[in-house]
Amino acid sequence: MKFKLTPIIMAASLFAGACSSSAEGPIIEKTDIKVENGLFTPEIMHMLGKVSDPQLSPDKSKILYGVSYTDIGQNKSNRELFVMNTDGTGNTRITRTPQSESCARWIDDTRIMYIRGGQIWVMNADGSGAKQVSDVENGISEFKLSPDKKSLIYVSEVKACIKPTDNYPDLDKSSGRTITDLMYRHWDHFVETVPHSFVASFDGNRVGEGVDILGSEPYELPTLPFSGLEQLSWSPDGKYIAYSCRKVTGKEYAFSTDTDIYIYDVASGKTVKNITDGMDGYDTEPSYSPDGKTLAWISMERPGFEADKRRLFVYDIESGHMKDCTAGFGYNVDSYAWSDDGSTIYFNSCVNALVGLFSMNMEDNSVRRITPEDAWFDFSGVQVAGDRLIGTYASMKMPSELVSVNISDGSFAQISHENDDILSKLKDVRIEDRWMPTTDGKKMLTWVVYPPDFDPEKKYPAILICLGGPQNTMSQSFSTRWNYRLMASQGYIVILPNRRGVIGFGQDWTDEISGDYCGQCMRDYATAVNEMKKEKYVGKVGAAGASFGGYSIYYLAGTHNGMFDAFLAHAGIFNQEQMYMMTEELWFPKWDNGGAPWDTNPVAARHYSHSPHKFIKKWDTPIMITHGEMDYRVPVEQGMAAFNAAQMMGVESRMLLFPEENHWILRPQNSVHWNREFFAWFDKYLKD
């Protein structure tokens, strides 16, 4: 159930897509933010600039990037483009329009391309001379230029369902959907179209007619719901495109993670090879080496498991030999990039709840950590600029900013300063890392975020955060959905355990949650709370969580024996039996639950016997339930059932539903509303 957002731009693009500006109306841009008494609020959180998608110019001297600004009154965001020197000087805003600009890329050192209003535009790097160069009927969501800049790949939508007029031409006003197979809805929409990738010529002034890489094949390219053009790679000579695709549909798609790496011949317009045939897990994110002799990609081994180790594989084009370069490295490889000479691959990896930068020597596959182990940041994105790496970094205290990292010694410098002014006006919070002994004799890293002006002689309410996924990580990230600095700023101690199942502590730690939702993970939660309750400054304790974290809340509500004083569950799994038959990506519950509700194997039988809804008679603690009605990963009926059951049991309860939101609450006013209700609920039950 985890939701992987790679590359880092994904979170920003999802937000912008949910709240995009219209073609008309006032321009949304950076505004003065009023801070009262140093208090960090939901409104301030949303009004911070959201920095994303840095792109190095061909000569490595400049960085092109975007910043999204939010107007809560308009309930919209708008993304604008900036250019700066790689040392952070000469920062210049180059767009100022009511529409968002995205996917901005360099054509050469003086011109750029980008998407506005679903079409490709070009302009000079100083912002002058903007003109539209594409006219694709269904619009374009992303593009990627060929190495010689004479062609490009773009993503557009193609039809994927039966329309009423297909069978009954006279029923042009019917809204009925004819459904004959599974995967008819995904994430937050009914599947009426799917993305395909097209190859088109580009002469500098016009995008030619696109050729569909998949032709008439009914698959997704890139794969839904979160993949982008990181799933396609041009060969250096522009003759081939490597792409990742799951070539199954319907019921088979719903149960499969078998995504393969294919080679497409641009001249013939045909896919000529599947280089991962027989590898049945996820194979994604292909990238050619600079000399075109080698192809790298990310591979998961076990079919049906979406949180398996992300291994870095390389394939020799001439010999066909392939190998796992990370067999001796115990952690995941996230985004990665080749060095200019192909001798090294640089990558991000989460180790002990910190996402750092690493290098791999391609001769002997030795791995070296570049960023310091004590750098409490998450580093994202990897682009090579001579002796430095350019990307973004963030922490629980600050949203993403551009960062430059020295490859040799790991020293780093922030080179954008979009939010320095407002952050300097806010009262700081203190973050602590605690390694807690678990009930099975291991150690668990728990982050603790303390309120501003924390005084250990006073008593504070605390909130345990139950992480979703379940295979995510409590790392140094900054989010406008669940923001731990914001929670602490409202006077709470925030407890963030990296309990069993999270990524970043080795694959064995991750694997220990599959088939055991009700076991060691729950004991790890209890460990974190019990350890913190030993401190005299910890008062009443609540618990909150989303998705699997919501499952955790519902389960703890029936088993906690007075440990908690209030609960809040967002988009949580309440009835595992119903959930299995209502969610869309069925490979996930099949793996993590041990099978279907009707299976008799011991893992599945235990899992479903411990579904939270079976403990409702023991619920006795106030609980608030929130859910998006367009959530098809954990359908809204799960939240409604939990609320209805709580009401029938006489448990103090409250429900907040958002008709136009999915698994996440993204729209600015909805998010502010959600946060106000969140704090009002816990203030009522945790603050004396």
C-alpha positions as CSV (number, residue, x, y, z in Angstrom):
1,M,0.0,0.0,0.0
2,K,3.0,2.3,0.1
3,F,3.0,5.3,-2.2
4,K,6.4,5.9,-3.7
5,L,7.1,9.4,-4.9
6,T,10.1,9.4,-7.1
7,P,11.5,11.6,-8.4
8,I,11.0,14.4,-5.8
9,I,9.0,16.5,-8.3
10,M,6.2,14.0,-8.0
11,A,4.7,15.4,-4.8
12,A,4.9,18.9,-6.1
13,S,3.3,17.9,-9.5
14,L,0.5,16.0,-7.8
15,F,-0.3,19.1,-5.7
16,A,-0.1,21.4,-8.6
17,G,-2.3,19.1,-10.7
18,A,-5.0,19.1,-7.9
19,C,-4.9,22.9,-7.5
20,S,-3.7,24.1,-10.9
21,S,-4.4,27.7,-12.0
22,S,-6.8,28.5,-14.8
23,A,-5.7,30.3,-17.9
24,E,-7.4,33.5,-16.8
25,G,-7.4,35.4,-13.5
26,P,-4.8,36.9,-11.2
27,I,-1.3,35.5,-11.0
28,I,-0.5,33.5,-7.9
29,E,2.9,34.4,-6.6
30,K,5.0,34.8,-3.5
31,T,3.3,37.1,-1.0
32,D,4.2,38.5,2.4
33,I,3.3,36.0,5.1
34,K,2.2,37.4,8.5
35,V,3.6,35.5,11.5
36,E,2.1,36.1,14.9
37,N,4.2,35.2,18.0
38,G,6.4,33.0,15.9
39,L,3.6,30.4,15.5
40,F,3.7,28.0,12.5
41,T,0.2,27.5,11.2
42,P,-1.5,25.5,8.5
43,E,-2.0,28.7,6.4
44,I,1.7,29.5,6.6
45,M,2.6,25.9,5.7
46,H,0.7,26.1,2.5
47,M,2.0,29.6,1.6
48,L,5.6,28.5,1.7
49,G,7.2,28.2,-1.8
50,K,7.5,24.7,-3.0
51,V,10.8,24.2,-4.8
52,S,11.1,21.3,-7.3
53,D,12.7,19.8,-10.4
54,P,16.1,21.4,-10.8
55,Q,17.6,21.0,-14.2
56,L,21.3,21.7,-15.1
57,S,22.1,23.5,-18.3
58,P,24.2,21.5,-20.8
59,D,27.3,23.5,-19.9
60,K,26.6,22.9,-16.2
61,S,26.7,26.6,-15.4
62,K,23.0,27.3,-14.6
63,I,20.0,25.6,-12.9
64,L,16.4,25.8,-14.2
65,Y,13.8,25.0,-11.5
66,G,10.2,25.7,-10.5
67,V,8.5,27.1,-7.4
68,S,4.8,26.6,-6.7
69,Y,2.9,29.3,-4.8
70,T,-0.5,28.8,-3.1
71,D,-3.4,31.2,-2.7
72,I,-5.6,29.8,0.0
73,G,-8.4,32.2,-0.9
74,Q,-8.4,31.1,-4.5
75,N,-7.9,27.5,-3.4
76,K,-5.2,27.2,-6.1
77,S,-1.5,27.0,-6.7
78,N,0.6,28.3,-9.5
79,R,4.1,27.1,-10.5
80,E,6.7,29.6,-11.9
81,L,10.1,29.1,-13.4
82,F,13.5,30.4,-12.2
83,V,17.1,30.3,-13.5
84,M,20.2,30.7,-11.3
85,N,23.9,30.1,-11.5
86,T,25.1,26.8,-10.0
87,D,26.7,28.6,-7.1
88,G,23.3,30.2,-6.2
89,T,24.0,33.7,-7.6
90,G,22.0,35.5,-10.3
91,N,18.6,34.0,-9.3
92,T,16.0,35.2,-11.8
93,R,12.3,34.5,-12.2
94,I,11.6,34.0,-15.9
95,T,7.8,33.4,-15.9
96,R,4.9,35.3,-14.5
97,T,1.6,33.8,-15.8
98,P,-1.8,32.7,-14.4
99,Q,-1.0,29.1,-15.6
100,S,1.5,26.7,-14.1
101,E,4.7,25.9,-16.0
102,S,6.0,22.4,-15.6
103,C,8.6,19.9,-17.0
104,A,11.0,22.7,-17.9
105,R,14.1,21.4,-19.7
106,W,17.0,23.0,-21.5
107,I,17.2,22.8,-25.3
108,D,20.7,24.3,-25.2
109,D,22.5,26.8,-23.0
110,T,20.2,29.7,-24.0
111,R,16.8,28.2,-24.7
112,I,14.3,26.1,-22.7
113,M,11.2,24.0,-23.3
114,Y,8.3,23.6,-20.8
115,I,4.6,22.6,-20.5
116,R,1.9,25.2,-20.1
117,G,-1.8,24.5,-20.5
118,G,-1.1,20.9,-21.6
119,Q,1.1,21.9,-24.6
120,I,4.9,22.4,-25.1
121,W,6.3,25.9,-25.2
122,V,9.8,27.2,-26.0
123,M,11.4,30.4,-24.9
124,N,14.8,32.0,-24.2
125,A,16.4,31.3,-20.9
126,D,15.8,34.9,-19.8
127,G,12.0,34.4,-20.2
128,S,11.7,36.2,-23.5
129,G,10.2,35.0,-26.8
130,A,7.7,32.4,-25.4
131,K,5.7,30.5,-28.0
132,Q,3.7,27.3,-28.2
133,V,5.2,24.6,-30.4
134,S,2.9,21.6,-30.0
135,D,-0.8,21.1,-30.7
136,V,-1.7,17.6,-29.4
137,E,-5.4,16.9,-29.2
138,N,-5.4,15.2,-25.8
139,G,-2.7,17.4,-24.4
140,I,0.8,16.6,-23.1
141,S,1.7,15.9,-19.5
142,E,5.5,15.3,-19.8
143,F,8.2,15.3,-22.5
144,K,11.9,14.3,-22.8
145,L,14.2,15.5,-25.5
146,S,16.5,13.2,-27.5
147,P,20.3,13.7,-27.0
148,D,20.6,15.6,-30.3
149,K,17.5,17.7,-29.5
150,K,15.9,16.8,-32.9
151,S,13.3,14.5,-31.4
152,L,11.3,14.1,-28.2
153,I,9.2,11.6,-26.3
154,Y,5.9,13.0,-24.9
155,V,3.1,11.5,-22.8
156,S,-0.5,11.8,-23.8
157,E,-3.8,10.0,-23.0
158,V,-5.5,7.4,-25.2
159,K,-8.9,5.8,-24.9
160,A,-9.1,2.7,-22.6
161,C,-12.8,1.9,-22.0
162,I,-16.1,1.2,-23.7
163,K,-18.2,4.3,-24.2
164,P,-22.0,4.2,-24.4
165,T,-21.9,5.5,-28.0
166,D,-19.6,2.6,-28.9
167,N,-22.6,0.2,-28.7
168,Y,-25.5,2.7,-28.9
169,P,-24.7,5.7,-31.0
170,D,-28.0,7.3,-30.2
171,L,-27.2,7.4,-26.4
172,D,-24.8,10.3,-26.5
173,K,-26.0,11.6,-23.1
174,S,-25.7,8.3,-21.3
175,S,-23.1,8.2,-18.5
176,G,-23.1,4.5,-18.1
177,R,-19.8,2.5,-17.8
178,T,-19.6,-1.0,-19.2
179,I,-17.1,-3.0,-17.1
180,T,-15.9,-6.5,-18.1
181,D,-12.6,-6.8,-16.2
182,L,-10.7,-5.6,-13.1
183,M,-8.7,-2.4,-12.7
184,Y,-11.6,-0.3,-13.9
185,R,-10.6,2.3,-11.4
186,H,-7.2,3.3,-10.1
187,W,-6.1,5.6,-7.2
188,D,-8.8,8.3,-7.7
189,H,-10.4,7.9,-11.1
190,F,-12.2,5.5,-13.3
191,V,-9.9,4.3,-16.0
192,E,-11.3,5.8,-19.2
193,T,-7.9,6.7,-20.7
194,V,-4.4,5.6,-20.1
195,P,-1.1,7.3,-20.7
196,H,0.9,6.4,-23.8
197,S,4.3,7.7,-24.8
198,F,4.9,9.1,-28.3
199,V,8.0,9.9,-30.3
200,A,7.9,13.1,-32.4
201,S,10.3,15.2,-34.4
202,F,11.3,18.6,-33.2
203,D,13.0,21.3,-35.4
204,G,13.3,23.9,-32.7
205,N,10.0,25.6,-33.7
206,R,7.5,22.8,-34.0
207,V,6.7,19.4,-32.5
208,G,5.9,16.9,-35.3
209,E,3.2,14.2,-35.4
210,G,3.7,11.7,-32.6
211,V,4.3,7.9,-33.2
212,D,2.9,5.8,-30.3
213,I,5.6,3.6,-28.9
214,L,3.0,1.0,-27.9
215,G,1.1,1.2,-31.1
216,S,-2.3,-0.4,-30.5
217,E,-1.2,-2.2,-27.4
218,P,-3.6,-1.4,-24.5
219,Y,-1.0,-0.9,-21.8
220,E,0.2,2.1,-19.8
221,L,3.4,3.9,-20.6
222,P,4.4,5.2,-18.1
223,T,2.7,3.0,-15.5
224,L,0.0,4.4,-13.4
225,P,-0.6,6.0,-11.0
226,F,2.7,7.8,-10.2
227,S,5.3,6.9,-12.8
228,G,6.6,9.5,-15.3
229,L,9.2,9.8,-18.0
230,E,11.9,8.5,-15.7
231,Q,10.6,5.2,-17.0
232,L,11.9,5.9,-20.6
233,S,15.5,6.6,-21.6
234,W,17.0,7.7,-24.9
235,S,20.2,5.9,-26.0
236,P,23.0,8.4,-26.5
237,D,22.8,8.1,-30.3
238,G,19.0,8.6,-30.3
239,K,18.4,5.3,-32.1
240,Y,16.8,3.4,-29.3
241,I,14.5,4.0,-26.3
242,A,14.6,1.8,-23.2
243,Y,11.2,1.8,-21.4
244,S,9.6,0.1,-18.4
245,C,6.1,-1.3,-19.0
246,R,3.7,-3.8,-17.4
247,K,2.3,-5.5,-20.4
248,V,-0.8,-7.0,-18.8
249,T,-4.4,-5.7,-18.3
250,G,-7.5,-6.3,-16.3
251,K,-7.4,-9.0,-13.6
252,E,-3.8,-10.0,-14.5
253,Y,-2.7,-6.4,-14.0
254,A,-4.5,-6.2,-10.7
255,F,-2.4,-9.1,-9.3
256,S,0.9,-8.4,-11.0
257,T,4.0,-6.3,-10.4
258,D,5.8,-7.8,-13.4
259,T,7.1,-4.6,-15.1
260,D,9.8,-5.3,-17.7
261,I,12.5,-3.3,-19.5
262,Y,11.9,-3.1,-23.3
263,I,14.1,-1.7,-26.1
264,Y,12.3,0.3,-28.8
265,D,13.9,0.9,-32.2
266,V,13.0,4.4,-33.2
267,A,13.7,3.9,-37.0
268,S,11.5,0.8,-37.3
269,G,8.9,1.9,-34.8
270,K,9.0,-1.5,-33.1
271,T,9.9,-2.9,-29.7
272,V,12.7,-5.3,-30.4
273,K,13.7,-6.8,-27.1
274,N,12.5,-7.5,-23.5
275,I,15.8,-7.6,-21.6
276,T,14.2,-8.6,-18.3
277,D,12.1,-11.5,-19.6
278,G,11.8,-14.0,-16.7
279,M,12.4,-11.4,-14.0
280,D,8.9,-11.3,-12.5
281,G,9.1,-8.3,-10.1
282,Y,9.2,-4.6,-10.7
283,D,11.9,-3.5,-13.3
284,T,11.8,0.2,-13.7
285,E,13.7,3.5,-14.3
286,P,16.1,2.5,-17.2
287,S,19.1,4.7,-18.0
288,Y,21.7,4.3,-20.7
289,S,25.4,4.9,-19.8
290,P,27.0,8.0,-21.5
291,D,28.7,5.7,-24.1
292,G,25.5,3.7,-24.8
293,K,27.2,0.4,-24.1
294,T,25.4,-0.3,-20.8
295,L,21.9,0.0,-19.5
296,A,21.1,0.4,-15.8
297,W,17.7,0.0,-14.1
298,I,16.1,-0.6,-10.8
299,S,14.9,-4.2,-10.1
300,M,12.8,-5.8,-7.4
301,E,13.1,-9.6,-7.3
302,R,10.0,-11.0,-5.7
303,P,6.8,-10.8,-7.9
304,G,3.8,-9.3,-6.2
305,F,5.8,-7.5,-3.5
306,E,6.0,-3.7,-4.1
307,A,8.4,-3.0,-1.2
308,D,11.2,-5.5,-2.1
309,K,14.8,-4.3,-2.2
310,R,15.4,-1.8,-5.0
311,R,18.5,-3.3,-6.6
312,L,20.6,-1.6,-9.2
313,F,21.1,-3.8,-12.3
314,V,23.3,-3.2,-15.3
315,Y,23.1,-4.8,-18.7
316,D,25.9,-5.0,-21.2
317,I,24.3,-4.2,-24.6
318,E,26.8,-6.2,-26.7
319,S,27.1,-9.4,-24.6
320,G,23.7,-9.4,-23.0
321,H,25.3,-10.0,-19.6
322,M,23.5,-8.5,-16.6
323,K,24.4,-8.2,-12.9
324,D,23.1,-6.9,-9.6
325,C,25.5,-4.2,-8.7
326,T,24.1,-3.8,-5.2
327,A,24.3,-7.4,-4.0
328,G,26.7,-6.2,-1.3
329,F,24.7,-3.1,-0.4
330,G,21.9,-3.7,2.1
331,Y,19.6,-0.7,1.2
332,N,17.5,0.6,-1.7
333,V,18.7,2.6,-4.6
334,D,16.3,5.4,-5.4
335,S,17.0,8.0,-8.0
336,Y,20.4,7.7,-9.7
337,A,22.6,9.2,-12.4
338,W,25.7,8.2,-14.4
339,S,28.9,10.2,-14.1
340,D,30.0,11.8,-17.4
341,D,32.6,9.2,-18.1
342,G,30.3,6.3,-17.0
343,S,32.7,5.1,-14.3
344,T,30.4,5.9,-11.4
345,I,26.7,5.9,-10.6
346,Y,25.5,8.4,-8.0
347,F,22.3,7.6,-6.1
348,N,20.0,8.4,-3.2
349,S,19.3,5.8,-0.5
350,C,17.5,5.8,2.8
351,V,19.7,4.5,5.5
352,N,18.6,4.7,9.2
353,A,15.7,7.1,8.3
354,L,18.0,9.6,6.5
355,V,18.1,9.8,2.7
356,G,21.7,10.4,1.8
357,L,23.8,10.5,-1.4
358,F,26.1,7.6,-2.4
359,S,28.5,6.7,-5.2
360,M,29.1,3.3,-6.8
361,N,32.3,2.5,-8.6
362,M,31.2,0.6,-11.7
363,E,34.4,-1.4,-11.9
364,D,34.1,-3.2,-8.5
365,N,30.6,-2.1,-7.4
366,S,32.0,-0.6,-4.2
367,V,29.7,1.9,-2.5
368,R,30.8,5.1,-0.7
369,R,28.5,7.4,1.3
370,I,29.0,11.0,0.2
371,T,26.8,13.0,2.5
372,P,27.6,12.7,6.3
373,E,25.7,10.2,8.4
374,D,24.8,13.0,10.8
375,A,23.3,15.3,8.2
376,W,19.7,15.3,9.3
377,F,18.2,16.0,5.8
378,D,16.7,14.0,3.0
379,F,18.6,14.5,-0.2
380,S,16.6,14.0,-3.4
381,G,17.5,14.0,-7.1
382,V,21.0,13.5,-8.5
383,Q,22.6,15.6,-11.3
384,V,26.3,15.8,-11.8
385,A,27.9,19.2,-12.2
386,G,31.7,18.6,-12.4
387,D,32.9,17.9,-8.9
388,R,29.5,18.5,-7.3
389,L,26.0,17.0,-7.2
390,I,22.9,19.2,-7.6
391,G,19.6,18.3,-6.2
392,T,17.2,19.2,-3.4
393,Y,17.2,18.6,0.3
394,A,14.6,18.9,3.1
395,S,14.1,18.2,6.8
396,M,11.2,18.1,9.2
397,K,12.0,21.8,9.8
398,M,12.1,23.1,6.3
399,P,10.6,22.3,2.8
400,S,12.8,21.4,-0.1
401,E,15.5,23.8,-1.3
402,L,18.2,23.4,-3.9
403,V,21.5,22.0,-2.6
404,S,25.0,21.6,-4.0
405,V,27.1,18.7,-2.6
406,N,30.8,18.3,-2.9
407,I,31.4,14.8,-4.3
408,S,34.8,14.3,-2.7
409,D,34.2,15.3,1.0
410,G,30.3,15.4,1.2
411,S,30.1,19.0,2.3
412,F,27.0,20.7,1.1
413,A,25.6,24.2,0.6
414,Q,22.0,25.4,0.2
415,I,21.8,27.4,-3.0
416,S,18.2,28.5,-3.1
417,H,16.6,30.4,-0.3
418,E,12.9,30.5,-1.2
419,N,11.7,30.3,2.4
420,D,14.5,31.6,4.5
421,D,12.7,34.8,5.3
422,I,9.5,33.2,6.7
423,L,11.3,30.4,8.5
424,S,13.5,32.9,10.3
425,K,10.3,34.4,11.8
426,L,9.0,31.1,13.2
427,K,9.9,29.7,16.6
428,D,12.2,26.7,16.2
429,V,11.4,23.1,17.3
430,R,13.9,20.6,18.6
431,I,14.2,17.1,17.1
432,E,15.7,14.2,18.9
433,D,16.7,10.7,17.7
434,R,16.1,7.9,20.2
435,W,17.1,4.3,19.7
436,M,14.6,2.3,21.7
437,P,14.9,-1.4,22.8
438,T,12.1,-3.4,21.2
439,T,10.3,-6.4,22.8
440,D,12.2,-8.8,20.5
441,G,15.7,-7.5,21.5
442,K,16.3,-5.1,18.6
443,K,16.7,-1.3,18.4
444,M,14.2,1.1,16.9
445,L,14.9,4.6,15.8
446,T,12.2,7.0,17.0
447,W,12.3,10.7,16.1
448,V,10.8,13.0,18.8
449,V,9.8,16.5,17.9
450,Y,9.4,18.9,20.8
451,P,7.3,22.1,20.9
452,P,8.8,25.6,20.6
453,D,10.2,26.9,23.9
454,F,10.1,23.3,25.3
455,D,10.5,23.2,29.1
456,P,11.2,19.7,30.6
457,E,9.7,20.9,33.9
458,K,6.3,21.3,32.3
459,K,3.9,18.6,31.0
460,Y,2.9,18.4,27.4
461,P,0.4,16.3,25.4
462,A,1.9,13.9,22.9
463,I,0.8,12.4,19.6
464,L,2.0,9.1,18.3
465,I,2.2,9.0,14.5
466,C,1.4,5.6,13.0
467,L,3.0,5.6,9.6
468,G,1.3,4.5,6.4
469,G,2.6,2.4,3.7
470,P,3.2,0.2,5.6
471,Q,6.6,0.2,4.0
472,N,7.5,3.9,4.1
473,T,10.0,5.6,6.4
474,M,9.8,8.3,9.1
475,S,12.7,10.3,7.6
476,Q,13.6,14.0,7.4
477,S,10.9,14.9,4.9
478,F,8.6,17.9,4.9
479,S,5.0,17.5,3.8
480,T,1.9,19.7,3.6
481,R,-0.2,16.6,4.3
482,W,1.3,15.4,7.6
483,N,3.6,18.0,9.0
484,Y,5.3,17.2,12.2
485,R,6.8,20.7,12.8
486,L,3.3,22.0,12.5
487,M,2.0,19.5,15.1
488,A,4.8,20.3,17.5
489,S,4.2,24.1,17.0
490,Q,0.6,23.6,18.3
491,G,2.1,22.5,21.7
492,Y,2.5,18.7,21.1
493,I,5.4,16.3,21.6
494,V,5.3,14.3,18.3
495,I,6.5,10.6,18.5
496,L,7.6,9.1,15.2
497,P,8.7,5.5,15.5
498,N,10.3,3.7,12.6
499,R,8.5,0.6,13.6
500,R,8.7,-2.8,12.0
501,G,8.1,-2.7,8.3
502,V,9.7,0.6,7.3
503,I,12.4,1.0,4.7
504,G,15.9,2.1,5.5
505,F,16.9,-0.4,8.1
506,G,17.6,-3.4,5.9
507,Q,15.3,-5.6,4.0
508,D,14.7,-8.0,6.9
509,W,13.3,-5.2,9.0
510,T,11.0,-4.2,6.1
511,D,9.8,-7.8,5.5
512,E,8.8,-8.3,9.1
513,I,5.4,-6.5,8.7
514,S,4.1,-8.6,5.8
515,G,1.7,-11.1,7.2
516,D,2.1,-9.6,10.7
517,Y,0.2,-6.4,10.8
518,C,-1.1,-7.2,14.3
519,G,2.1,-8.4,15.7
520,Q,5.6,-6.8,16.2
521,C,4.6,-3.6,14.6
522,M,1.9,-3.0,17.2
523,R,4.4,-3.9,20.0
524,D,6.8,-1.4,18.5
525,Y,4.2,1.3,18.8
526,A,3.7,0.4,22.4
527,T,7.5,0.5,23.0
528,A,7.7,4.1,21.6
529,V,4.8,5.3,23.8
530,N,5.9,3.4,27.0
531,E,9.5,4.8,26.6
532,M,8.2,8.3,26.2
533,K,5.8,8.0,29.1
534,K,8.8,7.5,31.4
535,E,9.5,11.2,30.9
536,K,7.8,13.4,33.5
537,Y,7.0,16.0,30.8
538,V,4.7,13.6,28.8
539,G,1.1,14.0,29.7
540,K,-1.9,12.6,27.8
541,V,-1.2,10.7,24.6
542,G,-3.2,10.5,21.4
543,A,-2.5,8.5,18.2
544,A,-3.0,9.4,14.6
545,G,-2.3,7.7,11.3
546,A,-3.3,7.4,7.6
547,S,-3.7,4.4,5.3
548,F,-2.0,1.5,7.1
549,G,-1.5,4.1,9.8
550,G,-5.3,4.3,9.9
551,Y,-5.5,0.5,10.2
552,S,-3.1,0.9,13.1
553,I,-5.4,3.4,14.8
554,Y,-8.5,1.2,14.3
555,Y,-6.6,-1.9,15.6
556,L,-5.1,0.0,18.6
557,A,-8.6,1.3,19.4
558,G,-9.7,-2.2,20.2
559,T,-6.5,-3.4,21.9
560,H,-4.7,-0.5,23.6
561,N,-5.9,-1.1,27.2
562,G,-5.9,2.6,28.2
563,M,-2.6,3.6,26.6
564,F,-4.2,6.4,24.6
565,D,-6.6,9.2,25.3
566,A,-7.8,10.0,21.8
567,F,-7.5,8.7,18.2
568,L,-7.6,10.0,14.7
569,A,-7.6,7.8,11.6
570,H,-7.4,9.1,8.0
571,A,-8.1,6.8,5.0
572,G,-7.7,3.8,7.3
573,I,-8.3,0.2,6.7
574,F,-11.1,-1.0,9.0
575,N,-12.5,-4.2,7.5
576,Q,-9.8,-6.2,5.9
577,E,-12.2,-8.7,4.4
578,Q,-14.2,-6.0,2.6
579,M,-11.0,-4.1,1.7
580,Y,-9.6,-7.0,-0.2
581,M,-12.6,-7.0,-2.5
582,M,-12.7,-3.2,-2.9
583,T,-9.2,-2.0,-3.4
584,E,-7.7,-1.9,-6.9
585,E,-4.0,-3.0,-6.8
586,L,-4.7,-6.5,-5.6
587,W,-1.1,-7.7,-5.6
588,F,-0.6,-5.7,-2.5
589,P,-3.2,-7.4,-0.1
590,K,-2.4,-10.8,-1.7
591,W,1.2,-10.4,-0.6
592,D,0.9,-8.5,2.7
593,N,-2.3,-10.3,3.9
594,G,-1.0,-13.7,3.0
595,G,-3.8,-14.2,0.5
596,A,-7.6,-13.7,0.2
597,P,-10.2,-13.9,3.0
598,W,-11.3,-17.3,1.8
599,D,-7.8,-18.7,1.8
600,T,-7.1,-21.2,4.6
601,N,-3.3,-20.8,5.0
602,P,-2.2,-19.8,8.5
603,V,-0.9,-16.4,7.6
604,A,-4.1,-15.3,5.9
605,A,-6.3,-16.9,8.5
606,R,-4.5,-15.0,11.3
607,H,-4.5,-11.8,9.4
608,Y,-8.2,-11.6,8.7
609,S,-9.1,-12.9,12.2
610,H,-7.3,-9.7,13.5
611,S,-9.1,-7.3,11.2
612,P,-9.8,-4.1,13.3
613,H,-13.6,-4.4,12.8
614,K,-13.6,-7.6,14.8
615,F,-12.5,-5.7,17.9
616,I,-15.2,-3.0,17.8
617,K,-16.8,-4.1,21.1
618,K,-13.6,-3.0,22.9
619,W,-13.6,0.5,21.5
620,D,-14.0,3.0,24.4
621,T,-11.8,5.9,23.4
622,P,-12.8,9.1,21.4
623,I,-12.0,8.6,17.7
624,M,-12.2,11.0,14.7
625,I,-12.3,9.6,11.2
626,T,-11.4,11.5,8.0
627,H,-11.5,10.3,4.4
628,G,-11.5,11.4,0.8
629,E,-14.5,10.2,-1.1
630,M,-12.4,9.7,-4.3
631,D,-10.1,7.3,-2.5
632,Y,-10.1,4.1,-4.5
633,R,-6.9,2.7,-2.8
634,V,-8.7,2.6,0.6
635,P,-12.4,3.3,-0.4
636,V,-14.4,5.7,1.7
637,E,-16.7,2.9,2.8
638,Q,-13.9,1.8,5.2
639,G,-14.1,5.1,7.0
640,M,-17.9,5.2,7.0
641,A,-18.0,1.7,8.4
642,A,-15.7,2.6,11.2
643,F,-17.6,5.7,12.1
644,N,-21.0,3.9,12.0
645,A,-19.6,1.2,14.2
646,A,-18.2,3.7,16.7
647,Q,-21.6,5.5,16.8
648,M,-23.4,2.2,17.3
649,M,-21.1,1.3,20.2
650,G,-21.7,4.7,21.8
651,V,-18.0,5.8,21.4
652,E,-17.5,9.6,21.1
653,S,-16.7,10.0,17.4
654,R,-16.6,12.4,14.6
655,M,-16.2,12.0,10.8
656,L,-14.9,14.5,8.2
657,L,-15.3,13.6,4.5
658,F,-14.0,15.4,1.5
659,P,-16.0,14.6,-1.7
660,E,-13.3,15.7,-4.2
661,E,-10.2,14.3,-2.4
662,N,-8.4,11.0,-2.9
663,H,-6.1,9.2,-0.5
664,W,-4.5,12.5,0.3
665,I,-6.1,15.8,1.2
666,L,-4.5,18.1,-1.3
667,R,-6.6,21.2,-2.0
668,P,-5.4,24.1,0.1
669,Q,-8.7,25.0,1.8
670,N,-9.5,21.3,2.4
671,S,-6.1,20.8,3.9
672,V,-6.4,23.9,6.2
673,H,-9.9,22.6,7.2
674,W,-8.5,19.1,7.9
675,N,-5.7,20.6,10.1
676,R,-8.0,22.8,12.1
677,E,-10.3,19.8,12.8
678,F,-7.2,17.7,13.6
679,F,-5.9,20.1,16.3
680,A,-9.4,20.9,17.6
681,W,-10.0,17.2,18.2
682,F,-6.8,16.5,20.0
683,D,-6.9,19.8,21.9
684,K,-10.3,18.7,23.3
685,Y,-9.1,15.4,24.6
686,L,-5.3,15.8,25.3
687,K,-5.0,19.3,26.6
688,D,-6.1,19.9,30.2
